[in-house]
Amino acid sequence: MVDFSLAMKKRYDLLVIGNGIAGNSAIEGFRRYNREASIALVTNDNEPLYSPCILPLYLSDEIKKKDLFLKGIEDYKRFGIEFLSNTKVYALDPKNKLIYLEGKNNVKVEYSKLVIATGSKPLDLFRDKGLKDSIFTFKWFSDAFKLKRFKGEKIVVIGSGLIGIEVAIALAKKGKSVTIIEALPHIMPLSFDKEAADKISEILNKKGIKIIQNDKVLDLLIKNGNLKSVITNKREISADGVVIATGMVPEVSLAKDAGIELGSTKSIKVDSNMRTNIEDIYAAGDCIEIKDFLFDEPRRNLFWYFAKMEGKVAGENCAGIKKEFFPLPQIVSVDIFNTPVFSLGFTEEEMLRMNKKPKIFTNENKKGYLKLIYLDEKLVGVQIINRIKEIPQISFSLLRGTKKQELVIRRDIPFTFLPYSHLRRKLNS
């Protein structure tokens, strides 16, 4: 327990909790309009800002550690930011505008405006197994550093979302024997429908990655303190190591304890200005929920570009500049052994789970695969394999909310808008 009576006291005009892209973007948005204010960033990490998006490239030895970093310690100093690294926030006191820091010198810090950008954390399966040297997650640099040095040859990746797929590819490039286990009927279920996912699976299989679908992990078999295998509903898979890639949960314990309202996704509830229910406290990034771009339903968006824009809006509003965050569709883009795959917006399966009746059009040729998903004559989802030249205009069509006229492919022009009634004939021609 922290002895608050012995704590020192400091005050900042802007205090940010979290050193990810959301927290740093909040500072940039604020500093743009206020160059004199005092700013502090608190993080329990030791590293300056880096890009987790390219951690798989570091894991596969395609880039060096230095290539990960977007800032150095000197950059914080240059912009007048007190960088409180390796520092844990123990508690928030919104009534008195204070946070309490835990460490060698317990500090009570006062703020004028506060941005919570605490992010998310991996689901921690098998914590009780005592196998910290052979069970991995893949969220932070420390995770990649640890996995990079793992000597085991047979690795099972549990989960086939974006992180699971990218980690599996990176490990395969290092010569590891990799098996992906997905509990649902196909891989990447939040981003692609079965037809596209099966095509991606085929590419992975050809590169030696084994994929097991529609099978649930039940337990780990341990002998003499060492991992021997992964046990599922249907089989036992020999393994030296396991990567847990079954999803992320929002890190909201500080906010919840302080009385900040959480939404239906158990994330921090914010308005379009990134304000919470408590005055002068804002939030951004993986720890929040926002309305989706189509149905105004609360949604978690655990993507870099969302966090960056949300943080910027939060910082600008902290500076007194009224800005709003406008919801965008989710974008997934990943390189599958030099084959680009891309999805934008909703999947057909997601539409059906919502009791919607989408219209579906697919087109496949020697260049690759394309799937367009429409709802009420509006383009709401796109899935593309390899046809990267077609991404920009299709994406623009979805973002602007095309109605009555639909995006199609013609032999003479890569993209054009034609009346809805011509769509099926043109796609099948």
Secondary structure, DSSP 8 states (H G I E B T S, - for coil): ---GGG-EEEEEEEEEE--SHHHHHHHHHHHHH-SSS-EEEE-S-SS--B-GGGHHHHHTTSS-GGGGBS--HHHHHHTTEEEE-S-EEEEEEGGGTEEEEESSS-EEEEEEEEEE---EEE--TTGGG--TTTEE--SSHHHHHHHHT---SEEEEE--SHHHHHHHHHHHHTT-EEEEEESSSSSSTTT--HHHHHHHHHHHHHTT-EEEES--EEEEEEETTEEEEEEESS-EEE-SEEEE-S-EEE--HHHHHTT--B-TTSSEE--TT-B-SSTTEEE-STTEEEE-TTT--EE----HHHHHHHHHHHHHHHTT----------EEEEEETTEEEEEEE--HHHHHHTT---EEEEEEETTEEEEEEEETTEEEEEEEES-GGGHHHHHHHHHHT-BSEEEE--SSSS-EEEEGGGHHHHHH-
